[in-house]
Amino acid sequence: MRTFTHGTAVWDVASPQRPSKVAGLSMAGFRAQDMDTLRMVPHPAVTLLLEFGAGSPVIDCASGQQRGSLVAGPGLGAGGAVRAWGENIECVQVRLSPVIARAVLGVSPAGLDGAVVSLNDLWGREACRIREQLGEVPSWQDRFELTDALLTRRYAAGPSVDPEVAWAWHRIIGSRGLVRVDGLAAEVGWSRKRLWSRFRSQLGLPPKRAVKLVRFDHAAHRLVAGVGAARVAADAGYTDQSHLHRDVMAFTGATPAAVSGERFLAVDDLAWPGHGTPAGPHASKDLRPGRRPEV
């Protein structure tokens, strides 16, 4: 476990020694005695928070406060309207590619509708069992193995998304959002209307929004790494620096200069090495129509 310090924030951060058995699934462990209020920065993944400590993370959002183990759809926090805080927190945070989220969660990301949902509402007693089990095992690596076994089992038993939808998502991820949205339907041999409908219903956001979110995620991490806004705008495919500014403001409610100091982004180097590939080390793997990632 390593310590992440940023300003007054001090977190203990753990990462698995081995990748998940499921492509598109990544995990990190967090322990914080006193987590100051943090802005949730949108990310192109479904977030699963499994808490087991003496305290409980609190998420403030439009629908009110949510506590305990939670699930949030891709892009949570758009506009800077979602905050997180808490004391004596211990949790395993999981990032799920939207391609596998429906199988793992038992509900399509579209059903989350951009909100934060209690895991108890989705999983019932299973959510309570995993909390107890995480608290009983002695180490973070044991917790990661326990979590991975549970999610792998759920993924194997759950429904897969259409191969064409998965392929379109991986095209967006692999290009870091630099792909022509109108060309995706032609590439999979579907009509635009069909792809847009299936993509939205199975992954939880329309293709155009997915492209903007993936591009923003790459740009935001480049800003945190200390790259200047003008260079980030050029490299990330924005028309100019003003275009980058508008996108960052839309996603975070903050300027690029403010986002460059975001703690939720800076910790990624420890929690999710290789964060430049959103949703985990396997997320950009090619998934051609007709194939499903091996478990």
N, C-alpha and C positions, 0 to 999 in steps of 0.2 A: 504494500500500500504506500502511495506517495502523498505528499502534502501539497495542496494548491493554495497559494496565498495571493490575493489580489486586493489591494487596499486593506480594508479591515476584515475581509472575508478569509476564513481559514477552513478548508475542507480536506478531509482525507479521501483519496480517490484510489479505487482499485480497478484493475482491468483483467479479464480472463487470460489465462496462459494459452488457451487454445481457442480457435474460432468456433462459432456455433456449427452444429450439424446442418442447420437450415440456412441456405443462402438468403441474404437480405435481413438477417437478424443479428444484432450486436447488443452488447451489454456493458454496463459499468456500475461500480458500486460507490456509494457516497455516504460519508458520515460527517455531520456538521453539528456542533454544539449550539451555535446561534447563527442561523441563516438570515441575514438582513433581507429586506424586501428586494426582490430581483424582477426585472422585466423579462417575461418569457419571449424569446426570439423565435419567430416561425422557422420550422425545419421541415424538409420534405420527407417526413416519415411519420408513422403513427407511434405515439409515445405511450409506453406502458410503465407505470411507476408502482413497484411492489415494495411497500414499506413494512418494516418489522420492528422498529426501534421503540424506545420508551416514549418518544415524541411522535409527532405526525406532521407531514408537510401540509401546508394550506395553500390552495390556489384560489385567488380572487379573480373572478371573471364576470361577464355580463349576467350570467344566470345566478350569481351569488357565490358563496364560498363552498369549496369542496375539500374534504379532508380524507386522509387515508390513502389506500391504493386506488390508483386512478388510470383512466385511459383517455387519450386526447387524439383527435384526428390530425392529419397533416396540415401544417400551416397555422397551428394554434398560436395565438398571440398577435395576429395581424392588427396593425394599427397601434400596437403598444398597450393594448387594453387589458392584458392579463399579467398578474403579478403572483410571485410565489414567495413564501416565507415560512418560518417555523423554528423550533428549538429541539435539540436532542434527536436529530433525524438520522435514521439509518435506512437505506433503501437500495434496491437494485433497479436501475433504470434501463429499460429495454427500448431500442429503436427498431421498429418493424417497417420494412419496405411495404408500401400499400399493396404490392402484389401478393404478399403472403398474409397480410393482416386479417383478411376475412376468414381464412382457414384457422388462424391462431386464436382469434377473438371469438369466433362464432357469430359475428355480425359484420356486415360490410362497413368500411370506413364512412361510407355515405350516411349510414345510420347514426353516426356520431354528430353529423351536421356541424362540424367545427367546434363542438362544445367539449367540456370536460365531464366525463361520466365516471361514476363510482364503479370500481371493478366488482363490488358486491352485487350491483344491479345486473351485471352481465353474467357473472360466474356463480353467484350465490355462495354455497358452502365451500366450493373449490377455492374461492378467494380467501376465505378464512383459513383453510388448510394450508395453503401455500405461505401465508403470513406466519403461522405457527411453525412450519417446517424451516423457514428461513431463519427464524429466531433460535431454533434448536441446534442447527449445524454449527461447527466450531470455527470455520474459516470462510473468507470470501470466495476462494476457489470452490469450496463445497457448495456455497450458495449459487455460484454460477452454474455448476454442474446440475444442481437440483432444478434451477430455473430452466436451463436448456433442455433437460429431460422432459419437463412438463410441456414446454412450448413445442418441442419436436413432436411429442405425442399428439398434441392438439392439431398441429399442422398436418400430420399424416392422415388424421381422421376427417379433416375439414375440406370444404369445397375449394377447388382451384379457380382462378380467374380465367377468362378466355385467353388462349395463347396469343392472339392478336393484340389484346389489351396489354398483356405482360410485355410483349415485344415493343410496343409503342412506348411504354414506361421506360424500359431499358434504353431505348434510343434517346429519350430525353435526358436520362441520367448520364449515359455515356458521352453525350455532347455537352454536358454541363449547361443545358438549357439553350444551346445554340443549334436549334433544329427548327426547320420550317414546319409549323403546326399543320398547315394545310396539306403538306406532303405526306404526313403520317398515314392517313387513310389510304392513299394510293399505294404506299409501300406495303401495307398488309392486305390490299385487295378488297377493302370494304368501302362503303359509301361514307362520306364525311358524317352524315347524320347518325349512322349506325355506330361508328367508332366513338363519336362524342357521347352518345347515350350510354353505351356499354362502359366506357372509360369512367364516366362520372358515377354511374351506379355501382361499379365494382371497386373503384379506387378512392372515391370520395371527393374528387375535384375534377373539373374539366381540363382537357389537355392544355389549353392556353394558360390557365392558372398554374398548372404543373410546371410548364416551361418557365414562367416568371418566378415561381418559388425556387426551383432548382438553380436558376441563374443568380437570384438574390443570395441564396445560401453560399454559393461559391464566392460571390463578390464580398459578402460580409466577412467570411473567414480570411480573405485576402486583406481586407481592411484591418482586421485584428492582428494579422501578421506584420503590419507596419507598412504595407504598400500604399502609396499615395492614391488619392481618389481618382485623379486623372488617369493614372496607369491602370487602375482597377477597371474603370469605365471602358477603356479601350480593350483590355484583355478579355473582359467578360461579355463583350458584344453589345454594350449600350451605345446609343447614338452619340452621346457626349456626357460630360460630367453632370450636367443638369438632369439628364435622363436617369442617371444613377441616383442622384439626390432624391428625385421624386419617388423612385421605386423603394429606396431605403426608408423614406418617410412613410410611405404607404404600408410597408410591412412592419415597421417598428415604432412609428411615431417619433423617431429621433433622426438627427442628421447623421451623415456618414462619419463625421468626426466623433460624435457621441457613441456610435455603434462600435467604433474601433476599440473602445475600452470596455465593451460588454463582457462581464464575467462568465455568463453562460456560454459565450463563444470561446473565450480564452481557455477555459478548462478542457476543451475538446482535445487539445494536444496530448493531455494525460489520459483522459477517459476513453477517447476513441481515436487512437493513432491512425493516421490516414484519413482524417475526417473530410478531406477534399472529395472523397467519393461518398455522397450522402447515403445515409441509412446502412452503412457498414461496408466491410471490405469486399463483399460479393455483389454489391448492388449494381455495378456496371457490367456484370457478366452477361454475355449475349444470351438471350432467351428467344430462340426462333419460334415462330408459330408451330404448334404441334408438340412442343417440349415443355416439361415442367421441371423446375429445379429438383435435383435429387436431395433427399433428406439424409 
